[in-house]
């Protein structure tokens, strides 16, 4: 491809500019977390820190139940991902490979539920948790999200593209349904499963409104809720807030960097060559 | 597959459903009856969770919206009163208007940035991959973290934004504390966070446009603007429609960054629909539920439009 230089320059300029816009705030978070408060509140903000220290990180970990928050976030996200992988896969399998009376009704119902976001059921869902005695327990954070219409939909879309001959061949060999699902369908579905897992993990990890509603006990908070509460309790200690933010972002950013290809393919519908 | 044969009777849901093995008729159809039981067993766990924790609460939401209740005393049926209250002049109306303005700002901002970025990254530049990584990075960061970063950037006295503006010799603003600036300032966080994702979706659309179209247009001496208008925009329509509706849909649910950065203030200038629901949730259950139902109806309308548009694009 021949590129005309006159066309290439504004293009490159724009890409630089947009990268700065996207990247600078993240860089700023990291830089702030490494500087002492006195320096941050100096006469003017500086991009290059005069001194670098990990004091803010140390303080976050010692002054707050940081590891409890981190552990809660991790446990909840892991449990929700695991639940979705099992429940959504089973449902997607049933809805794509088994013919049974009522299948269409179930499918329609699940598609209809796809339109109901958590935000519009906050009130009654909270009441349910209260009546069940699940406030301040992991149950409230995990159980309602163990299965999701979006996950089922995504996996079903994928299963439908796999040829029925696979199942038939497996059946000829005497494999039962679960066996067929496990050793024939799942191995060729890792991309779809991975997408569901990553999205679910990211979403659960970052969730804010729901966990701050159903947790009152400081030790039951998830990381985002803890961080947000902590900023209200103290005169803004930006060094600590940014250190906490970095630590809250690391697990998901790491996951994203590792699974980037999958992500890009999922979003562009495979059109972009890596 | 010998092991599979041996294992299968124990593992199949057919067996669990009590269907006897039929040693004399090992045909597919017989070994794997079109069992309603297997079907229902496979969907049951997910269905129970979804019915119990999404569908049932949705119905409850509608029922509660006709009650007056502060979560402590007895419920009192008031009919459509809650709807009349919130749809009349007052904070809910303001929150609805704010949400609309927020949606409009996010829509325009994100769209322009995403399209420009997608078009710039469309060529096989060596740097395109790096740019893609950087621009999608904010989307991965939790919204609360994004809100905190920007709250610090907007900080009037020591924040980076006012410092940079100060370098140019201009006085900065009190972004999040100014009635007129707070909402656009919060909208910018949404633009920042998600434009990379939308750029990727648009990039996917761009790469589906056959290069021959541009070649033919160049032979016909169509300039870049003409090519953009006559080829790029029309061919991009399916991806663009998806982006448009996703943006509107998500903007209507905005909450996290508002709550972290301004809690709806100053005054009611950044109060959004979900923020309104949140403030009423524990004290005025009926009003919060009515607001939820109104939000649901709006989201439903958006979904219907989305389905209409996508099915038209496909046909």
Interface residues (C-beta under 8 A of the other chain):
Chain A: X1 X3 X7 X11 X12 X14 X15 X18 X19 X21 X22 X23 X24 X25 X26 X28 X29 X32 X40 X41 X42 X44 X45 X86 X87 X88 X90 X91 X93 X94 X95 X98 X99 X100 X101 X102 X103 X106 X109 X110 X113 X115 X116 X117 X119 X120 X121 X122 X123 X124 X125 X126 X127 X128 X143 X144 X145 X146 X147 X148 X149 X152 X168 X170 X171 X172 X173 X174 X175 X176 X177 X178 X179 X183 X202 X205 X206 X208 X209 X213 X223 X224 X225 X227 X228 X231 X236 X238 X241 X242 X245 X248 X249 X252 X253 X255 X256 X257 X260 X263 X264 X267 X268 X269 X270 X271 X272 X274
Chain B: X1 X4 X5 X7 X8 X9 X11 X12 X13 X14 X15 X26 X28 X31 X32 X34 X35 X36 X38 X39 X40 X41 X42 X43 X45 X46 X47 X49 X50 X51 X52 X53 X54 X55 X56 X57 X58 X60 X61 X64 X71 X113 X116 X117 X120 X121 X123 X124 X125 X127 X128 X129 X130 X131 X132 X133 X134 X135 X136 X137 X138 X140 X141 X142 X143 X144 X145 X146 X148 X149 X150 X151 X152 X153 X155 X157 X158 X159 X160 X163 X166 X192 X195 X196 X197 X200 X201 X203 X204 X205 X207 X208 X224 X253 X255 X256 X259 X260 X274 X277 X278 X281 X285 X288 X289 X292 X293 X295 X296 X299 X300 X303
